[in-house]
Amino acid sequence: MTDTATAPGGLDQRVELDVAGMTCAACAARIEKRLGRMPGVRATVNYATERAVIWGLPPQRAPEAISVIEAAGYEASPVVDGEEASGYADRVRMLRNRLIVAAFLTVPLGDVAIVLALAPQMRFPGWEWVLLVAALPVVFWCAWPFHRAAWRNLRHGATSMDTLVSLGILAAFTWSLIAVVTGSADASGYWLGYGIAPAGADALYLEVAAAVTTFLLGGRYMEARSKRSARSVLSALGRLAPSTVRRVRDGVEEVIDLGELRVGDRFAILPGERVATDGTVVLGSSALDTSMMTGEPVPREVTEGDSVLGGTINATGALIVEAERVGAHTQLAQMAATAEQAQARKARVQTQVDRIVAWFVPIVLVIALVTLTAWLAVGAGPRAAFSAALSVLIIACPCALGLATPTALMAGVGRGGQLGILIKGPDALEASGVIDTVVLDKTGTLTTGEMSVLVVEPAPGHGREDVLAAAAAVELRSEHPIARGIGRHAASEGLAPDAADGVRALPGRGAVGEVAGVRVLVGNRALMLDHGLGIDDATAAHVLAGEAHGATPVLVAVGDEVVGVIVLDDRLRPSAVDAVRRLKELGLRTVLLTGDNATAGRAVASSLGIEEVIADVLPTDKAAVIERLRAEGRTVAMVGDGINDAAALASANLGLAVVSGTDVALKSADIILVRRNLTVIGDAIVLARRTLRTIRGNLVWAFAYNVAAIPLAAFGLLNPLIAGFAMSLSSVFVVSNSTRLRNADPSR
C-alpha cells in the first residue's frame, strides 16, 4: 500500500504488516528499533493494533522487513483484509481456555492451602506433593504464553513484560519445589504476606504461582477483548461496502463481485440493500440512510442526477446508479484508509513513553535484585526477602504505559469514523487541546457554494440580455461557482452564447476574454480599476446595495465601458448559525475569512454572529492570514474546502476540511468532516479533545501506578497475590477507559 498524505519526511511508499507475538509495549519498541536500522526507512509499531508500518520501503521489499521482525523473535505477515478479525478471535479464545483451566485448578488449590494452614491436624501424608501436582498444569500449561515469550526474548538477548511475569511464576514454583523436595514445606506460607506465618516455617508459594497466573491470564483476556472491541469500531467502515453488486447491462441484471464493477457501469439497488460504490442516480428516487458513515440520523432524499456514496443504505425505493468511483477511490475506501493510517502515527508523548518502556523491564529486574539483597542485608529471613522481590517482579506493568495512547487513539478515531469525523492522527488531538481561534472560510464552507443570480442591472444605455450574454460567454468554460451561477442563469433565460476567445482567469479579480474581437471583463471593482475603467453612479449604487446585503456584485465591461452589474448570492448552509454558536459555547473565537469585500463579509458575519471579519483576501493570501494570526499569539484552527484553502489548512495549527473539498485540501487537513451539518465542526473539536483527555488520563494512571506500586512492593507492603491482581487490573483499566470513547456523544 502506498500513501503520500501521511508519509513522514517525504517517504512516499509504505509497507504494512501484521505482527504476532507482541505481549507488551517493550516488544513493539524493540521491533521498531530493529526495523529503523534498515537503510532509508522509518517505521512505527503499534502494540494496540499489532501492526507495523514501514515508510520508504517498496512493497516488493516487504520480505526484508518480515525477516527483520522474525529475527527479533516475532512473526510477521502482509496485511490481508478479513484475516485480522480471526487473528484477534484466536488469541481471545486461547486466553479464555487457559484462564478457565487455571481458575478451575487455582481455586481448590488455594482453598486446600488455607485449610491446611489454619488446621494443621488435617494435614495428611504427601499433602505437599498433592499441592505441587495441582499447581503443575497452571504453572506450565496455563502460563505457557508467558514462558514462551520470555524464552524467545532471552534467546535474542532482550527482555519484556513476560520476562518479569515468567520469572515471578517460576521463582515462586521453584521455591516451593525445593521446600517440598527438602521436606521443609509449610502450608502456612499462604499467610506470609500478612506477617502471620509461624516462626521458622518454610513457605509454599504454589498458590501464589497459580493465582498470579490466573490473575494475569484474566487481565490479558480482558485486555484482548477490549482491544478487539475498540478495533472493531475502527474497522467498521471497511465492512460497510457489500461484497456483491447487481450490475445492469442492456436491461439484464446480473450479480457480480464488487471488484468486477468498473467506472461507467450501472447497477441496481433494492430497498434495504447497501449502495455498492460512489455514483450518480440515473433512474428512481429513494431515501438513503447515511448514519453509519456520517452520523446523521435523518435519511437523505435522492433522485435522478443526485450523487450517492458507497456504504450507505437504500431505505425505500429502487435505484439505478452509474458508478463514478470504484475500489480504493471511493469515499468509503478513503475514509477507512485514513482511519487506518491514523494508527500508524505516534503522538510526541508516545515517543517519550516508548523510550521509557524500552528501559522499564531491565530497571525492574535491577530493583528486584536490590530489594532481595537489601532485605537480606538488614537481617530479614530469606522468605521475607524473596516475597518482597517477587512482589516487585509481579506488580511492575509497562503494558499500561504502552497501551495508554494507542488504545485511546484507536477508540477515538473509530468513533469519529462513525460520526463522519476522520481524525488523521495524534497531531490533530494535540492541536485540538490548545486552539483558541477558529477561522471559517465562507464560500463552500459556510455557504452552499452554489451561486445564483439575484438581479442583472444594465448601465444606462445598455440592454439586460446583452450584459448577461457577454458575461456568460467569458464564464462559459470556468468551474468557478460565480461562473457556474451566471452560466445557469443565462441558460434558464434561453441564452446560448459562444465561448469567448483567449479567456484568462485572474485570481481574486475575475476573468477576461474576447467576444467578437472585443475585450470583455467580468469581475470585481478591483479588476475594473486595474484597467482604468470608471463606474457610473447608478451601477455603483447597485454594487453597494448588493454588498450591504451580503451578496456578490460582478461588474461586466465591454471594450472600455462598464455595461452593467450582475448580483449573485450564495446561500448560507442551514446549520451555519448553529455551528458558529456551538464554537462560541466551546470558548472559541470565530473569524470569517472571505475574498468578498468588507461590506459583504460583515453582512454575512452579522447574520451568523461572527464578530471578526477578514475580507478582500486573495486565494494566494489565505495562508499568510493564518500565519499572521499565529504570529499574534493565537492558536488557530482553519475550516475550509477547495484547492484555494489547501495552503491555509496546512498552515493552521489544526486544519479541518469538509468532504466536498478537493483531494489537495483533504490531504492538507488534520481532520476531515463528512457530514453535511456544520455542527460537526464543534463535534470534531470536542471528540478530539475528549480523546486527548483520555490519553492524558491513561498516562497519568499508568505512571502513577508504577511509581507508587513498585516502592510499596519493594518495602514488603504488598503480598505477591495482591501484586499480581493489581498488575492485571492496571492494563485492563487503561484499555477499558479508552473504550468508553466508543459511545462518546460529542454533541453533548
Secondary structure, DSSP 8 states (H G I E B T S, - for coil): ---SSS-GGG---EEEEEEE---SHHHHHHHHHHHHTSTT-EEEEETTTTEEEEET--GGGHHHHHHHHHHTT-EEEE--TTHHHHHHHHHHHHHHHHHHHHHHHHHHHHHHHHHHHH-GGG--TTHHHHHHHHHHIIIIIITHHHHHHHHHHHHTT---HHHHHHHHHHHHHHHHHHHHHTT-EEGGGGGGGGT-S-TT-EE--HHHHHHHHHHHHHHHHHHHHHHHHHHHHHHTGGG-S-SEEEEEETTEEEEEEGGG--TT-EEEE-TT-B--SEEEEEE--EEEE-HHHH---S-EEE-TT-EE-TT-EE-SS-EEEEEEE-GGGSHHHHHHHHHHHHHTS--HHHHHHHHHHHHHHHHHHHHHHHHHHHHHHTT--HHHHHHHHHHHHHH--HHHHHHHHHHHHHHHHHHHHHTTEEE--HHHHHHHTT--EEEEEIIIIIEEEEEEEEEEEE-TT--HHHHHHHHHHHHTT--SHHHHHHHHHHHHTT------EEEEEETTTEEEEEETTEEEEEE-HHHHHHTT----HHHHHHHHHHHHTT-EEEEEEETTEEEEEEEEEEEE-TTHHHHHHHHHHTT-EEEEE-SS-HHHHHHHHHHHT--EEE-S--GGGHHHHHHHHHHTT--EEEEE-SGGGHHHHHHSSEEEEETTS-HHHHHH-SEEE--SSTTHHHHHHHHHHHHHHHHHHHHHHHHHHHHHHHHHHHTT-S-HHHHHHHHHHHHHHHHHHHHGGGG--TT-
